[in-house]
Amino acid sequence: MSELGKLQQFRAERTESNILHLVFDMPGRPMNVFSNAAIAELSVFSQWLRGSDVRGVVIRSGKRSAFCAGADLAELGLAYDMIMAAPAEIRGRVAFDHFFPLSQALRAIETAGKPVVAAISGLALGGGGELALAAHHRVMVDDPKVAFGLPESLVGLLPGAGGTQRLPRLAGIEKALPVLLEGARLSGQAALAAGVVDQLVPAGEEVAAAERWVLSHASVSQPWDRPGWRPVDLDDAASIIERKRQSVLAETLGNYPAPLAILDCVSEGLPQSFDAAIRTEMQIFAKLIQRREPRNMIRTLFLGRLDHDRLRKAGGIPAPVEQAVAVVSEALRVDEAADATLAEALARAGFQRSSKPPVFDGVISQSAFWLEAEPVTDGKRALRERLTRAYAAADKWRAVFSEDQRRAADYLLVKNHGFPAYIAGAFSSAEPGA
């Protein structure tokens, strides 16, 4: 186990019955996330496992609150910058090569020929949920605070480490889509009924239950790796996905590309072999990560929310921040009776303050930001002019606010004033949609 002794994000502990516990326990952090360092160590472990003599593996967390809370979104922002700095013709390959190692590591773990159990006693979200799905058996503590989820769509992304492929194969498409598209979390009996977990136990019994399962299963494989296996709802997949696609378009008007990309992953990947399917998933992810919408959503809905909550706990949101948000919001106000064209454009762009019913025009650009996509209508021009006015109103504060104050202000625009999260907030950028 000399290679495993060098791990820092994980711990390897061997029991007397020769079961290896892989303990996810990032140093100096209250919650585990999949950082680049953690992914690299999981890759090392996955290669070690195939040639090891252990009877099986129990994957668990060294943290009390979470199994793993997902990706390190700060590193994700740096990855976006790295990808976009590359020449346009190779950005897809750069993105694929950067993000695919986690998917490869999970695939190596589930095909190593050793029984692997995930013992879940906290939140298993995003990459943590995908790690659990790659185990052959999942034991979950029966507590509402313990939950499984794949919330990537809520920040404009998709589960890119096999989540769009394992979950529909385990749970079926109908049960998988709310988790994939809406960020639904599953606990207790709901997780068991969906096929996301195999066993519920009281708190404190999950590790023993996991070890018992390992000792009773000398040889295992995933369902999708068994000869002749096929998804139960494969024949209905096209109709199920098309109905959901129309529902997503009616709700989002095509402004949020992640749900559509997730549906593409399920539609294209489900008929394929699993190894081909995870490559298809990553090819779609590599295109999605290059778009502005996920970057903007991470900045406002995640980083901005964290900054907002820290400021509030430290004494309250500073008065200048609240004042600036009010001024920018007022700059976006429109007399709908006097300017129907702008009002309709605001509704079409997803500004929730507009009372105009949003109208889906049937035009979706899979590669361009909606405000700039063809055709450039009078409404788009009017909206861009109004956004420019709002961003100009933010100029006097942008230079004096700290970065956390700018992001917190943008979060307040989204949360309280109906500003769409997919458009860059007025305080973090001087250019609408940048």
Secondary structure, DSSP 4 states (H G I P E B T S, - for coil): -TTGGG-SSEEEEE-TTSEEEEEE--TT-SS--B-HHHHHHHHHHHHHHHT---SEEEEEESSSSEEE--B-HHHHHHHHHHHHHS-GGGHHHHHHHHHHHHHHHHHHHHTSSS-EEEEESSEEETHHHHHHHHSSEEEEESSTT--EE-GGGGGT---TTTHHHHHHHHH-HHHHHHHHHH--EE-HHHHHHHTS-SEEE-TT-HHHHHHHHHHT-SS---GGGSTT---TTGGGHHHHHHHHHHHHHHHHTT--HHHHHHHHHHHHHTTS-HHHHHHHHHHHHHHHTTSHHHHHHIIIIIIIHHHHHHHHHTT---HHHHHHHHHHHHHT---TTT-HHHHHHHHHHT-TT--SPP---S---SSS-GGGSSS--HHHHHHHHHHHHHHHHTHHHHTTS-HHHHHHHHHHHHHHH---TTSPPTTT-SSTT-
